[in-house]
């Protein structure tokens, strides 16, 4: 019954694996709900900031704000040769989320390749162990990295990541800043996207302009709102990536649990057939021995 013992060992092993993947699916589902709440809470604030900036924006005011300075770029919006850009890649600290991190890394490499082809020098900044591990493995130069943010990002984390980049942009040490993150549409749809956060693109006004009472004046208000707008863009990228990670992990763990169940069904049927064949063979041997003795 060596085959039966081997099958029982495999069944026990896969049952243990299924318990682990089922538990991870349940944990990811719990974390996903909290991450979705943070995404939903961040979006109205971003829309309100964008609406106010769109209403206050004018070409005359834009000339006074470094964050609105539009550098020379080609038709695709890529800075011209000789420029310098920063790329902020946001990945997760943990794996077991399907192709989630691989897709983000692929998007970042594609952006870096496009910028390099256009003759733009790049500084790579990475959030998350998965992205950091990959680019270290291929020997890429990394300007900075963070692995301490985890799955509960705050607005302060967004400020810490982008404030230095904003200062470099204002001082003309950078001509553009991009962020690569997972845009959260649903638990099943978290496509990687690369967005330019600096310079700030003039927001498009939806509908007629609102009639504001401005105090002290539009210049001072924009001066305070523009950095908030950039910081909020990074914060939203963080929370959407976390939500995308948990959605991808839940999907991956559910698929693993389902696959383990299918394998268990096959192994159990195989084990039962082998056991039945062994019992039948033993009965046949007993009957044959009894007939031999009686004869």
C-alpha positions as CSV (number, residue, x, y, z in Angstrom):
1,X,0.0,0.0,0.0
2,X,3.0,2.3,-0.7
3,X,1.0,4.2,-3.3
4,X,-1.8,4.8,-0.8
5,X,0.5,6.1,1.9
6,X,2.1,8.5,-0.6
7,X,-1.4,9.7,-1.7
8,X,-2.4,10.2,1.9
9,X,0.7,12.3,2.5
10,X,0.0,14.5,-0.5
11,X,-3.6,14.9,0.5
12,X,-2.6,16.0,4.0
13,X,0.0,18.5,2.6
14,X,-2.5,20.1,0.1
15,X,-5.1,20.3,2.8
16,X,-2.6,22.3,5.0
17,X,-1.8,24.5,2.0
18,X,-5.5,25.2,1.3
19,X,-6.0,26.2,4.9
20,X,-3.2,28.8,4.6
21,X,-4.4,30.2,1.3
22,X,-8.0,30.4,2.6
23,X,-6.8,32.3,5.7
24,X,-4.8,34.7,3.5
25,X,-7.8,35.2,1.3
26,X,-9.9,36.1,4.4
27,X,-7.2,38.5,5.7
28,X,-6.9,40.2,2.3
29,X,-10.7,40.6,2.1
30,X,-10.6,42.3,5.5
31,X,-7.7,44.6,4.6
32,X,-9.3,45.3,1.2
33,X,-12.4,46.8,2.8
34,X,-10.3,49.2,4.9
35,X,-8.2,50.1,1.9
36,X,-11.3,50.8,-0.2
37,X,-12.6,53.1,2.4
38,X,-9.3,55.1,2.3
39,X,-9.5,55.3,-1.5
40,X,-13.2,56.5,-1.4
41,X,-12.3,59.1,1.3
42,X,-9.3,60.5,-0.7
43,X,-11.0,61.1,-4.0
44,X,-13.6,63.8,-3.0
45,X,-10.8,65.9,-1.5
46,X,-8.7,65.6,-4.7
47,X,-11.7,66.6,-6.8
48,X,-12.4,69.6,-4.6
49,X,-8.8,70.7,-4.9
50,X,-8.8,70.3,-8.6
51,X,-12.1,72.2,-9.0
52,X,-10.8,75.2,-7.0
53,X,-7.5,75.3,-8.8
54,X,-9.3,75.1,-12.2
55,X,-11.5,78.1,-11.2
56,X,-8.6,80.2,-10.0
57,X,-6.1,79.3,-12.8
58,X,-5.2,81.8,-15.4
59,X,-2.2,82.1,-17.7
60,X,-1.2,85.3,-16.0
61,X,-1.2,83.7,-12.5
62,X,0.5,80.5,-13.8
63,X,3.6,82.5,-14.7
64,X,4.2,83.3,-11.0
65,X,4.1,79.6,-9.8
66,X,7.1,77.3,-10.3
67,X,4.9,74.2,-9.8
68,X,2.9,75.2,-12.9
69,X,6.0,75.9,-15.0
70,X,5.6,73.8,-18.2
71,X,9.1,72.9,-19.5
72,X,9.9,72.2,-23.1
73,X,8.4,68.8,-24.1
74,X,7.7,66.8,-27.3
75,X,4.3,66.0,-28.6
76,X,3.9,63.1,-26.2
77,X,4.6,65.4,-23.2
78,X,8.1,63.9,-22.6
79,X,10.8,66.4,-21.6
80,X,13.2,67.2,-24.3
81,X,16.8,65.8,-24.5
82,X,19.0,67.0,-21.7
83,X,16.2,67.3,-19.2
84,X,16.1,65.5,-15.9
85,X,13.1,63.6,-14.4
86,X,12.3,61.7,-11.3
87,X,10.3,58.5,-11.4
88,X,8.6,57.3,-8.2
89,X,7.6,53.6,-8.3
90,X,5.2,52.3,-5.7
91,X,5.1,48.6,-5.1
92,X,4.2,46.3,-2.1
93,X,6.4,44.9,0.6
94,X,4.9,41.4,0.2
95,X,4.3,39.0,-2.6
96,X,1.6,36.3,-3.2
97,X,-0.5,38.8,-5.2
98,X,-0.3,37.3,-8.6
99,X,1.3,39.6,-11.3
100,X,0.5,42.7,-9.3
101,X,4.1,43.8,-8.6
102,X,5.5,42.4,-11.8
103,X,3.0,44.7,-13.8
104,X,4.1,47.8,-11.8
105,X,7.8,47.0,-12.4
106,X,7.1,46.5,-16.1
107,X,5.3,49.8,-16.3
108,X,8.2,51.6,-14.5
109,X,10.8,50.0,-16.8
110,X,8.7,51.0,-19.9
111,X,8.6,54.6,-18.6
112,X,12.3,54.7,-17.9
113,X,13.0,53.3,-21.3
114,X,10.9,56.0,-23.0
115,X,12.6,58.7,-21.1
116,X,16.0,57.3,-21.8
117,X,15.2,57.0,-25.5
118,X,14.2,60.7,-25.5
119,X,17.6,61.6,-23.9
120,X,16.2,62.4,-20.5
121,X,18.2,61.6,-17.4
122,X,16.2,59.9,-14.7
123,X,16.3,59.4,-10.9
124,X,14.5,56.3,-9.6
125,X,12.8,56.5,-6.3
126,X,11.1,53.3,-5.0
127,X,8.5,52.5,-2.4
128,X,8.1,48.8,-1.4
129,X,10.5,45.8,-1.0
130,X,9.3,44.1,-4.3
131,X,10.3,47.0,-6.5
132,X,13.5,47.6,-4.6
133,X,14.6,44.0,-4.7
134,X,14.1,43.8,-8.5
135,X,16.0,46.9,-9.4
136,X,18.8,46.0,-7.0
137,X,19.0,42.6,-8.7
138,X,19.4,44.1,-12.1
139,X,22.0,46.6,-10.8
140,X,19.9,49.8,-11.5
141,X,20.9,53.0,-9.8
142,X,18.4,53.9,-7.1
143,X,18.2,57.5,-5.8
144,X,16.1,56.7,-2.7
145,X,13.9,53.9,-1.3
146,X,11.2,53.4,1.4
147,X,10.1,50.1,2.8
148,X,8.4,51.3,6.0
149,X,5.1,52.6,4.8
150,X,3.2,49.3,4.8
151,X,-0.5,48.9,4.1
152,X,-1.7,51.9,6.1
153,X,-0.3,55.0,4.2
154,X,-1.0,58.4,5.6
155,X,-1.0,61.9,4.1
156,X,2.3,62.5,6.0
157,X,3.9,59.6,4.0
158,X,2.8,61.3,0.8
159,X,4.4,64.6,1.9
160,X,7.6,62.9,2.9
161,X,7.9,61.3,-0.5
162,X,7.3,64.3,-2.7
163,X,8.4,67.4,-0.7
164,X,12.1,67.0,-1.6
165,X,11.1,66.4,-5.3
166,X,9.0,69.5,-5.2
167,X,11.9,71.5,-3.9
168,X,14.2,70.1,-6.6
169,X,11.6,71.0,-9.3
170,X,11.2,74.6,-8.0
171,X,15.0,75.0,-8.0
172,X,15.1,73.6,-11.6
173,X,17.1,70.6,-10.6
174,X,14.2,68.5,-12.0
175,X,12.1,69.1,-15.0
176,X,9.4,66.5,-14.4
177,X,8.2,64.0,-11.7
178,X,6.3,60.8,-12.5
179,X,4.6,58.3,-10.3
180,X,4.0,54.7,-11.2
181,X,1.2,53.1,-9.2
182,X,-1.8,50.7,-9.4
183,X,-5.0,52.6,-10.2
184,X,-7.8,51.0,-8.2
185,X,-11.0,50.5,-10.3
186,X,-12.3,47.3,-8.6
187,X,-10.8,44.3,-6.9
188,X,-10.4,42.7,-10.3
189,X,-9.2,45.8,-12.1
190,X,-6.0,47.4,-10.8
191,X,-4.0,48.4,-13.9
192,X,-0.5,50.0,-13.5
193,X,-0.4,53.6,-14.6
194,X,2.4,56.2,-15.0
195,X,1.2,59.7,-14.3
196,X,3.1,63.0,-14.4
197,X,2.6,64.9,-11.1
198,X,5.0,67.8,-11.8
199,X,4.7,70.2,-13.4
200,X,1.0,70.4,-12.4
201,X,-1.1,70.3,-15.6
202,X,-3.7,73.1,-15.6
203,X,-6.9,71.4,-14.5
204,X,-9.8,71.4,-16.9
205,X,-12.8,73.3,-15.7
206,X,-16.1,71.4,-15.7
207,X,-19.1,73.7,-16.1
208,X,-19.2,77.4,-15.4
209,X,-16.7,79.0,-13.0
210,X,-17.8,79.4,-9.4
211,X,-18.1,82.9,-8.0
212,X,-15.6,82.8,-5.1
213,X,-15.0,85.5,-2.5
214,X,-11.2,85.4,-2.4
215,X,-9.2,86.4,0.7
216,X,-6.5,87.5,0.7
217,X,-6.2,86.9,-3.1
218,X,-6.0,84.3,-5.8
219,X,-2.2,84.3,-5.7
220,X,-1.9,83.4,-2.1
221,X,-4.6,80.8,-2.3
222,X,-3.0,79.0,-5.2
223,X,0.4,79.3,-3.4
224,X,-1.1,77.2,-0.6
225,X,-3.2,74.8,-2.7
226,X,-0.7,73.7,-5.3
227,X,1.6,71.9,-2.9
228,X,-1.4,70.3,-1.3
229,X,-2.6,69.1,-4.7
230,X,0.8,67.5,-5.5
231,X,1.0,65.8,-2.0
232,X,-2.5,64.5,-2.3
233,X,-1.7,63.0,-5.7
234,X,1.1,61.0,-4.1
235,X,-1.1,60.0,-1.2
236,X,-3.9,58.8,-3.5
237,X,-1.3,56.8,-5.4
238,X,-0.2,55.1,-2.2
239,X,-3.8,54.2,-1.0
240,X,-4.9,53.1,-4.5
241,X,-1.8,50.8,-4.7
242,X,-2.6,49.3,-1.3
243,X,-6.2,48.6,-2.3
244,X,-5.0,47.1,-5.6
245,X,-2.5,44.9,-3.8
246,X,-5.2,43.5,-1.4
247,X,-7.6,43.0,-4.3
248,X,-4.9,41.2,-6.3
249,X,-3.9,39.1,-3.3
250,X,-7.5,38.1,-2.5
251,X,-8.0,37.1,-6.1
252,X,-4.8,35.1,-6.2
253,X,-5.5,33.3,-2.9
254,X,-9.0,32.5,-3.9
255,X,-7.7,30.9,-7.2
256,X,-5.1,29.0,-5.2
257,X,-7.7,27.8,-2.7
258,X,-10.0,26.7,-5.6
259,X,-7.2,24.9,-7.3
260,X,-6.2,23.1,-4.1
261,X,-9.8,21.9,-3.8
262,X,-9.8,20.5,-7.3
263,X,-6.5,18.7,-6.7
264,X,-7.8,17.3,-3.5
265,X,-10.8,15.9,-5.3
266,X,-8.6,14.2,-7.8
267,X,-6.2,12.8,-5.2
268,X,-9.1,11.5,-3.0
269,X,-10.7,9.7,-6.0
270,X,-7.3,8.2,-6.9
271,X,-6.7,7.1,-3.3
272,X,-10.2,5.5,-3.0
273,X,-9.7,3.6,-6.3
274,X,-6.3,2.4,-5.2
275,X,-7.7,1.4,-1.8
276,X,-10.6,-0.4,-3.4
277,X,-8.3,-2.2,-5.8
278,X,-6.1,-3.3,-2.9
279,X,-9.0,-4.6,-0.9
280,X,-10.3,-6.5,-4.0
281,X,-6.9,-8.0,-4.5
282,X,-6.7,-9.1,-0.8
283,X,-10.2,-10.7,-1.0
284,X,-9.2,-12.5,-4.2
285,X,-6.1,-13.8,-2.5
286,X,-8.0,-15.0,0.6
287,X,-10.7,-16.8,-1.6
288,X,-8.0,-18.3,-3.7
289,X,-6.1,-19.6,-0.6
290,X,-9.3,-21.0,0.9
291,X,-10.1,-22.9,-2.3
292,X,-6.6,-24.3,-2.4
293,X,-6.8,-25.5,1.2
294,X,-10.3,-27.1,0.6
295,X,-9.1,-28.8,-2.6
